[in-house]
Amino acid sequence: MGHEQGDRGGRGGSWDLVGGLVVGAVGGFLVGVLLAPQRGDASRERLDASLEDFRDRAEDFIGSLRGNTEELLNQARTAIEERITLINEAIEVGRQAAEDKRAELVVEQEGT
């Protein structure tokens, strides 16, 4: 099944990394809270505060991923548009050269 990652459109690697980071962070956090010597209500309050902090950090991280993705898409779009312009200019230069050569051949043919 070597094609599995390709079937995800090439995005599997970064999402796998993000998923691994999230699972690892949550798991480490829960183990730390469970092993901490505190009363139950203090542990719950600490857990609630930590989960809120984790959620905020995760939202910030996801927001930065979205921003990076939009920036990369804009850069790709600009690069593609520049290359299309260059290709169109090259086509026009080729057309003009063909027209010039055709006119030159017509003049040569009329002169013979």
DSSP file (Angstrom, degrees, kcal/mol; ACC not computed):
  #  RESIDUE AA STRUCTURE BP1 BP2  ACC     N-H-->O    O-->H-N    N-H-->O    O-->H-N    TCO  KAPPA ALPHA  PHI   PSI    X-CA   Y-CA   Z-CA
    1    1 A M    >         0   0    0      0, 0.0     3,-1.3     0, 0.0     4,-0.2   0.000 360.0 360.0 360.0  49.3    0.0    0.0    0.0
    2    2 A G  T 3   +     0   0    0      1,-0.2     4,-0.3     2,-0.1     3,-0.3   0.572 360.0  64.5 -73.1  -8.5    2.7    2.4   -1.0
    3    3 A H  T 3> S+     0   0    0      1,-0.2     4,-1.8     2,-0.1    -1,-0.2   0.419  71.6  96.9 -94.5   2.1    0.2    4.7   -2.7
    4    4 A E  H <> S+     0   0    0     -3,-1.3     4,-0.6     1,-0.2    -1,-0.2   0.912  84.9  46.4 -60.5 -44.6   -1.8    5.6    0.5
    5    5 A Q  H >4>S+     0   0    0     -3,-0.3     5,-1.1     1,-0.2     3,-1.0   0.889 111.1  52.8 -66.8 -37.0    0.0    8.9    1.1
    6    6 A G  H >45S+     0   0    0     -4,-0.3     3,-1.5     1,-0.2    -1,-0.2   0.826 100.2  62.9 -65.2 -30.8   -0.4    9.8   -2.6
    7    7 A D  H 3<5S+     0   0    0     -4,-1.8    -1,-0.2     1,-0.3    -2,-0.2   0.702  93.8  63.4 -67.9 -18.6   -4.1    9.2   -2.4
    8    8 A R  T X<5S-     0   0    0     -3,-1.0     3,-0.9    -4,-0.6    -1,-0.3   0.303 120.2-105.6 -88.9  10.1   -4.4   12.0    0.2
    9    9 A G  T < 5 -     0   0    0     -3,-1.5    -3,-0.2     1,-0.2    -2,-0.1   0.730  64.7 -67.9  76.5  21.0   -3.3   14.5   -2.3
   10   10 A G  T 3 <S+     0   0    0     -5,-1.1     4,-0.3     1,-0.1    -1,-0.2   0.519 117.8 101.8  79.7   3.9    0.2   14.9   -0.8
   11   11 A R    <>  +     0   0    0     -3,-0.9     4,-1.8    -6,-0.2     5,-0.2   0.518  50.4  91.6 -97.5  -6.0   -1.2   16.5    2.4
   12   12 A G  H  > S+     0   0    0     -7,-0.5     4,-2.8     1,-0.2     5,-0.2   0.861  79.0  58.6 -60.4 -39.5   -0.9   13.5    4.6
   13   13 A G  H  > S+     0   0    0      1,-0.2     4,-1.9     2,-0.2    -1,-0.2   0.922 109.7  40.2 -59.9 -49.0    2.6   14.2    5.9
   14   14 A S  H  > S+     0   0    0     -4,-0.3     4,-2.3    -3,-0.2    -1,-0.2   0.883 117.8  48.1 -70.7 -37.5    1.8   17.6    7.4
   15   15 A W  H  X S+     0   0    0     -4,-1.8     4,-2.8     2,-0.2    -2,-0.2   0.866 109.9  53.2 -71.1 -34.6   -1.5   16.6    8.8
   16   16 A D  H  X S+     0   0    0     -4,-2.8     4,-2.6    -5,-0.2    -2,-0.2   0.913 110.3  48.5 -62.3 -41.8    0.1   13.4   10.3
   17   17 A L  H  X S+     0   0    0     -4,-1.9     4,-2.6    -5,-0.2    -2,-0.2   0.935 112.5  47.1 -62.9 -47.6    2.6   15.6   12.0
   18   18 A V  H  X S+     0   0    0     -4,-2.3     4,-2.5     1,-0.2    -2,-0.2   0.929 113.4  48.8 -61.1 -45.6    0.0   18.0   13.3
   19   19 A G  H  X S+     0   0    0     -4,-2.8     4,-2.7     1,-0.2     5,-0.2   0.906 111.4  49.7 -61.3 -42.3   -2.1   15.0   14.5
   20   20 A G  H  X S+     0   0    0     -4,-2.6     4,-2.5     2,-0.2    -1,-0.2   0.899 111.0  49.4 -63.2 -41.2    0.9   13.4   16.2
   21   21 A L  H  X S+     0   0    0     -4,-2.6     4,-2.6     2,-0.2    -2,-0.2   0.918 112.7  47.2 -64.1 -42.9    1.8   16.7   18.0
   22   22 A V  H  X S+     0   0    0     -4,-2.5     4,-2.6     2,-0.2     5,-0.3   0.946 114.2  45.8 -64.4 -48.6   -1.8   17.1   19.2
   23   23 A V  H  X S+     0   0    0     -4,-2.7     4,-2.6     1,-0.2     5,-0.2   0.915 114.8  48.5 -62.2 -43.0   -2.1   13.6   20.5
   24   24 A G  H  X S+     0   0    0     -4,-2.5     4,-2.7    -5,-0.2     5,-0.2   0.910 112.3  48.1 -63.6 -43.0    1.3   13.7   22.1
   25   25 A A  H  X S+     0   0    0     -4,-2.6     4,-2.3    -5,-0.2    -2,-0.2   0.931 114.7  44.8 -64.8 -45.6    0.6   17.0   23.8
   26   26 A V  H  X S+     0   0    0     -4,-2.6     4,-2.7    -5,-0.2     5,-0.2   0.928 114.8  48.8 -64.8 -44.9   -2.8   15.9   25.1
   27   27 A G  H  X S+     0   0    0     -4,-2.6     4,-2.3    -5,-0.3     5,-0.2   0.931 113.1  46.3 -61.5 -46.6   -1.4   12.6   26.3
   28   28 A G  H  X S+     0   0    0     -4,-2.7     4,-2.2    -5,-0.2    -1,-0.2   0.894 113.0  50.7 -62.5 -40.4    1.5   14.2   28.1
   29   29 A F  H  X S+     0   0    0     -4,-2.3     4,-2.4    -5,-0.2    -2,-0.2   0.941 110.6  47.8 -62.9 -48.2   -0.7   16.7   29.7
   30   30 A L  H  X S+     0   0    0     -4,-2.7     4,-2.6     1,-0.2    -2,-0.2   0.896 111.3  50.4 -63.5 -40.9   -3.2   14.1   30.9
   31   31 A V  H  X S+     0   0    0     -4,-2.3     4,-1.9     1,-0.2    -1,-0.2   0.920 111.3  49.8 -62.5 -42.7   -0.4   11.9   32.4
   32   32 A G  H  X S+     0   0    0     -4,-2.2     4,-0.9    -5,-0.2    -2,-0.2   0.909 112.9  45.7 -62.3 -42.8    1.1   14.9   34.1
   33   33 A V  H  < S+     0   0    0     -4,-2.4     3,-0.5     1,-0.2    -2,-0.2   0.911 113.1  49.8 -67.3 -42.4   -2.3   15.9   35.6
   34   34 A L  H  < S+     0   0    0     -4,-2.6    -1,-0.2     1,-0.2    -2,-0.2   0.822 113.9  45.0 -68.1 -30.3   -3.1   12.4   36.7
   35   35 A L  H  < S+     0   0    0     -4,-1.9    -1,-0.2    -5,-0.2    -2,-0.2   0.574  88.0 105.7 -90.1  -9.7    0.3   11.9   38.4
   36   36 A A  S  < S-     0   0    0     -4,-0.9     2,-1.3    -3,-0.5     7,-0.0  -0.544  76.5-124.3 -73.2 131.7    0.3   15.3   40.2
   37   37 A P        +     0   0    0      0, 0.0     2,-0.3     0, 0.0    -1,-0.1  -0.626  62.5 120.9 -81.3  94.6   -0.4   15.0   43.9
   38   38 A Q        -     0   0    0     -2,-1.3     2,-0.0    -5,-0.1    -2,-0.0  -0.937  66.7 -85.7-144.8 165.6   -3.4   17.3   44.4
   39   39 A R     >  -     0   0    0     -2,-0.3     4,-2.4     1,-0.1     5,-0.2  -0.303  46.2-108.4 -66.8 161.0   -7.0   17.2   45.7
   40   40 A G  H  > S+     0   0    0      1,-0.2     4,-2.4     2,-0.2     5,-0.2   0.906 117.3  46.0 -60.7 -46.4   -9.6   16.2   43.1
   41   41 A D  H  > S+     0   0    0      2,-0.2     4,-2.3     1,-0.2    -1,-0.2   0.872 113.5  49.7 -69.0 -34.9  -11.2   19.6   42.8
   42   42 A A  H  > S+     0   0    0      2,-0.2     4,-2.5     1,-0.2    -1,-0.2   0.899 111.3  49.8 -67.3 -39.5   -7.8   21.3   42.5
   43   43 A S  H  X S+     0   0    0     -4,-2.4     4,-2.8     2,-0.2    -2,-0.2   0.907 110.7  49.7 -64.7 -41.0   -6.8   18.8   39.8
   44   44 A R  H  X S+     0   0    0     -4,-2.4     4,-3.0     2,-0.2    -2,-0.2   0.916 111.7  48.0 -64.2 -42.7  -10.1   19.4   37.9
   45   45 A E  H  X S+     0   0    0     -4,-2.3     4,-2.5     2,-0.2     5,-0.2   0.926 114.1  46.7 -62.9 -43.5   -9.5   23.2   38.1
   46   46 A R  H  X S+     0   0    0     -4,-2.5     4,-2.6     2,-0.2    -2,-0.2   0.907 112.9  50.0 -64.1 -41.0   -6.0   22.8   36.9
   47   47 A L  H  X S+     0   0    0     -4,-2.8     4,-2.8     2,-0.2     5,-0.2   0.925 110.8  49.1 -63.1 -45.4   -7.1   20.4   34.2
   48   48 A D  H  X S+     0   0    0     -4,-3.0     4,-2.3     2,-0.2    -2,-0.2   0.927 113.4  46.4 -59.7 -46.3   -9.8   22.9   33.0
   49   49 A A  H  X S+     0   0    0     -4,-2.5     4,-2.3     1,-0.2    -1,-0.2   0.912 114.5  47.4 -64.0 -42.1   -7.3   25.8   32.9
   50   50 A S  H  X S+     0   0    0     -4,-2.6     4,-2.8     2,-0.2    -2,-0.2   0.897 111.2  50.2 -68.3 -39.3   -4.7   23.7   31.1
   51   51 A L  H  X S+     0   0    0     -4,-2.8     4,-2.8     2,-0.2    -1,-0.2   0.897 110.4  50.7 -65.2 -38.4   -7.2   22.4   28.6
   52   52 A E  H  X S+     0   0    0     -4,-2.3     4,-2.4    -5,-0.2    -2,-0.2   0.926 112.1  47.1 -62.6 -44.2   -8.4   25.9   27.9
   53   53 A D  H  X S+     0   0    0     -4,-2.3     4,-2.5     2,-0.2    -2,-0.2   0.916 112.5  49.7 -63.0 -43.2   -4.8   27.0   27.4
   54   54 A F  H  X S+     0   0    0     -4,-2.8     4,-2.8     1,-0.2    -2,-0.2   0.918 109.9  50.9 -61.9 -43.5   -4.2   24.0   25.1
   55   55 A R  H  X S+     0   0    0     -4,-2.8     4,-2.6     1,-0.2    -1,-0.2   0.914 110.5  49.4 -60.7 -43.3   -7.3   24.8   23.1
   56   56 A D  H  X S+     0   0    0     -4,-2.4     4,-2.3     2,-0.2    -1,-0.2   0.916 112.6  47.2 -62.0 -43.0   -6.2   28.5   22.7
   57   57 A R  H  X S+     0   0    0     -4,-2.5     4,-2.6     2,-0.2    -2,-0.2   0.906 111.6  50.7 -66.1 -40.2   -2.7   27.4   21.5
   58   58 A A  H  X S+     0   0    0     -4,-2.8     4,-2.7     2,-0.2     5,-0.2   0.913 110.2  49.8 -63.6 -42.2   -4.2   24.8   19.1
   59   59 A E  H  X S+     0   0    0     -4,-2.6     4,-2.4     2,-0.2    -1,-0.2   0.906 111.5  48.9 -63.0 -41.1   -6.5   27.5   17.6
   60   60 A D  H  X S+     0   0    0     -4,-2.3     4,-2.2     2,-0.2    -2,-0.2   0.915 112.0  49.1 -62.8 -42.8   -3.5   29.8   17.2
   61   61 A F  H  X S+     0   0    0     -4,-2.6     4,-2.1     2,-0.2    -2,-0.2   0.927 112.0  47.2 -63.0 -46.0   -1.5   27.1   15.6
   62   62 A I  H  X S+     0   0    0     -4,-2.7     4,-2.4     1,-0.2    -1,-0.2   0.893 110.7  53.3 -64.2 -39.5   -4.3   26.2   13.2
   63   63 A G  H  X S+     0   0    0     -4,-2.4     4,-2.4     1,-0.2    -1,-0.2   0.898 108.7  49.0 -61.2 -40.4   -4.8   29.9   12.4
   64   64 A S  H  X S+     0   0    0     -4,-2.2     4,-2.6     2,-0.2    -1,-0.2   0.874 109.1  53.1 -68.7 -34.6   -1.1   30.2   11.5
   65   65 A L  H  X S+     0   0    0     -4,-2.1     4,-2.5     2,-0.2    -2,-0.2   0.925 109.7  48.5 -62.8 -43.0   -1.3   27.1    9.3
   66   66 A R  H  X S+     0   0    0     -4,-2.4     4,-2.6     2,-0.2    -2,-0.2   0.926 111.9  49.1 -62.1 -43.8   -4.2   28.7    7.4
   67   67 A G  H  X S+     0   0    0     -4,-2.4     4,-2.3     1,-0.2    -2,-0.2   0.916 111.9  48.3 -61.6 -43.4   -2.3   31.9    7.0
   68   68 A N  H  X S+     0   0    0     -4,-2.6     4,-2.5     2,-0.2    -1,-0.2   0.891 111.1  51.3 -63.7 -39.6    0.8   30.1    5.7
   69   69 A T  H  X S+     0   0    0     -4,-2.5     4,-2.5     2,-0.2    -2,-0.2   0.923 110.4  47.9 -64.4 -44.5   -1.4   28.1    3.3
   70   70 A E  H  X S+     0   0    0     -4,-2.6     4,-2.3     1,-0.2    -1,-0.2   0.903 111.9  50.3 -63.6 -40.1   -3.0   31.3    1.9
   71   71 A E  H  X S+     0   0    0     -4,-2.3     4,-2.3     2,-0.2    -2,-0.2   0.923 111.2  48.2 -63.7 -43.8    0.4   32.9    1.6
   72   72 A L  H  X S+     0   0    0     -4,-2.5     4,-2.5     1,-0.2    -2,-0.2   0.895 110.9  51.1 -63.8 -40.0    1.8   29.9   -0.3
   73   73 A L  H  X S+     0   0    0     -4,-2.5     4,-2.8     2,-0.2    -1,-0.2   0.913 110.2  49.4 -63.4 -42.1   -1.3   29.8   -2.6
   74   74 A N  H  X S+     0   0    0     -4,-2.3     4,-2.4     2,-0.2    -2,-0.2   0.904 111.4  49.1 -63.7 -41.2   -0.9   33.5   -3.4
   75   75 A Q  H  X S+     0   0    0     -4,-2.3     4,-2.4     2,-0.2    -2,-0.2   0.916 112.8  47.4 -63.8 -42.4    2.8   33.0   -4.2
   76   76 A A  H  X S+     0   0    0     -4,-2.5     4,-2.5     2,-0.2    -2,-0.2   0.918 111.5  50.8 -64.6 -43.1    2.0   30.0   -6.4
   77   77 A R  H  X S+     0   0    0     -4,-2.8     4,-2.5     1,-0.2    -2,-0.2   0.915 111.4  48.1 -60.9 -43.8   -0.7   32.0   -8.2
   78   78 A T  H  X S+     0   0    0     -4,-2.4     4,-2.3     2,-0.2    -1,-0.2   0.918 111.7  49.6 -63.2 -43.6    1.6   34.9   -8.8
   79   79 A A  H  X S+     0   0    0     -4,-2.4     4,-2.0     1,-0.2    -2,-0.2   0.902 111.9  48.4 -63.4 -40.7    4.4   32.6  -10.1
   80   80 A I  H  X S+     0   0    0     -4,-2.5     4,-2.4     2,-0.2    -1,-0.2   0.921 110.7  50.4 -65.4 -43.7    1.9   30.9  -12.5
   81   81 A E  H  X S+     0   0    0     -4,-2.5     4,-2.2     1,-0.2    -2,-0.2   0.894 109.8  51.3 -62.3 -39.2    0.6   34.2  -13.8
   82   82 A E  H  X S+     0   0    0     -4,-2.3     4,-2.2     1,-0.2    -1,-0.2   0.904 111.1  47.7 -63.7 -41.1    4.1   35.4  -14.4
   83   83 A R  H  X S+     0   0    0     -4,-2.0     4,-2.5     2,-0.2    -2,-0.2   0.870 109.4  52.9 -69.9 -35.7    5.0   32.2  -16.4
   84   84 A I  H  X S+     0   0    0     -4,-2.4     4,-2.7     2,-0.2    -1,-0.2   0.915 109.1  50.4 -63.1 -42.0    1.7   32.5  -18.4
   85   85 A T  H  X S+     0   0    0     -4,-2.2     4,-2.4     2,-0.2    -2,-0.2   0.927 111.0  48.4 -61.4 -45.1    2.7   36.1  -19.3
   86   86 A L  H  X S+     0   0    0     -4,-2.2     4,-2.4     2,-0.2    -2,-0.2   0.904 111.9  49.4 -62.5 -41.2    6.2   34.9  -20.4
   87   87 A I  H  X S+     0   0    0     -4,-2.5     4,-2.5     2,-0.2    -2,-0.2   0.927 111.0  49.3 -64.0 -44.7    4.7   32.1  -22.5
   88   88 A N  H  X S+     0   0    0     -4,-2.7     4,-2.2     1,-0.2    -2,-0.2   0.895 111.3  49.7 -62.3 -39.4    2.2   34.5  -24.2
   89   89 A E  H  X S+     0   0    0     -4,-2.4     4,-2.3     2,-0.2    -1,-0.2   0.910 110.9  49.5 -64.4 -41.5    5.0   36.9  -24.9
   90   90 A A  H  X S+     0   0    0     -4,-2.4     4,-2.3     2,-0.2    -2,-0.2   0.894 110.0  51.2 -64.7 -39.5    7.1   34.1  -26.4
   91   91 A I  H  X S+     0   0    0     -4,-2.5     4,-2.6     2,-0.2    -1,-0.2   0.918 110.3  49.2 -62.7 -43.0    4.2   33.0  -28.5
   92   92 A E  H  X S+     0   0    0     -4,-2.2     4,-2.6     2,-0.2    -2,-0.2   0.903 110.2  50.3 -64.8 -41.1    3.7   36.5  -29.8
   93   93 A V  H  X S+     0   0    0     -4,-2.3     4,-2.3     2,-0.2    -1,-0.2   0.911 111.6  49.3 -62.2 -41.6    7.4   36.8  -30.7
   94   94 A G  H  X S+     0   0    0     -4,-2.3     4,-2.3     2,-0.2    -2,-0.2   0.907 110.7  49.5 -63.8 -42.6    7.2   33.5  -32.5
   95   95 A R  H  X S+     0   0    0     -4,-2.6     4,-2.6     2,-0.2    -2,-0.2   0.927 111.5  48.7 -61.8 -44.4    4.1   34.6  -34.5
   96   96 A Q  H  X S+     0   0    0     -4,-2.6     4,-2.6     1,-0.2    -2,-0.2   0.910 111.3  49.9 -63.8 -41.1    5.8   37.9  -35.4
   97   97 A A  H  X S+     0   0    0     -4,-2.3     4,-2.3     2,-0.2    -1,-0.2   0.898 111.1  49.4 -63.8 -39.9    8.9   36.0  -36.6
   98   98 A A  H  X S+     0   0    0     -4,-2.3     4,-2.5     2,-0.2    -2,-0.2   0.909 111.5  48.9 -65.4 -42.3    6.8   33.6  -38.7
   99   99 A E  H  X S+     0   0    0     -4,-2.6     4,-2.6     2,-0.2    -2,-0.2   0.923 111.7  49.3 -62.6 -43.7    4.9   36.6  -40.3
  100  100 A D  H  X S+     0   0    0     -4,-2.6     4,-2.3     1,-0.2    -2,-0.2   0.917 112.7  46.9 -61.9 -43.3    8.2   38.3  -41.1
  101  101 A K  H  X S+     0   0    0     -4,-2.3     4,-2.6     2,-0.2    -1,-0.2   0.897 111.4  51.6 -66.3 -39.7    9.6   35.2  -42.6
  102  102 A R  H  X S+     0   0    0     -4,-2.5     4,-2.4     2,-0.2    -2,-0.2   0.934 110.7  47.7 -61.6 -45.9    6.5   34.6  -44.6
  103  103 A A  H  X S+     0   0    0     -4,-2.6     4,-2.3     1,-0.2    -2,-0.2   0.897 111.3  51.6 -61.9 -40.1    6.5   38.1  -45.9
  104  104 A E  H  X S+     0   0    0     -4,-2.3     4,-2.2     1,-0.2    -1,-0.2   0.914 110.7  47.6 -64.0 -42.5   10.2   37.7  -46.8
  105  105 A L  H  X S+     0   0    0     -4,-2.6     4,-2.7     2,-0.2    -2,-0.2   0.879 109.6  53.1 -66.6 -37.6    9.5   34.5  -48.7
  106  106 A V  H  X S+     0   0    0     -4,-2.4     4,-2.4     2,-0.2    -2,-0.2   0.931 110.3  47.8 -62.6 -44.5    6.6   36.1  -50.6
  107  107 A V  H  X S+     0   0    0     -4,-2.3     4,-1.6     1,-0.2    -2,-0.2   0.910 112.7  48.7 -62.9 -42.0    8.9   39.0  -51.7
  108  108 A E  H  X S+     0   0    0     -4,-2.2     4,-0.7     1,-0.2    -1,-0.2   0.916 111.9  49.2 -63.5 -42.4   11.6   36.5  -52.8
  109  109 A Q  H >< S+     0   0    0     -4,-2.7     3,-0.7     1,-0.2    -2,-0.2   0.887 110.7  49.5 -66.3 -38.9    9.0   34.4  -54.7
  110  110 A E  H 3< S+     0   0    0     -4,-2.4    -1,-0.2     1,-0.2    -2,-0.2   0.808 107.8  56.2 -68.8 -29.0    7.6   37.5  -56.5
  111  111 A G  H 3<        0   0    0     -4,-1.6    -1,-0.2     1,-0.2    -2,-0.2   0.639 360.0 360.0 -79.1 -13.7   11.1   38.5  -57.4
  112  112 A T    <<        0   0    0     -4,-0.7    -1,-0.2    -3,-0.7    -2,-0.2   0.464 360.0 360.0 -95.5 360.0   12.0   35.3  -59.2
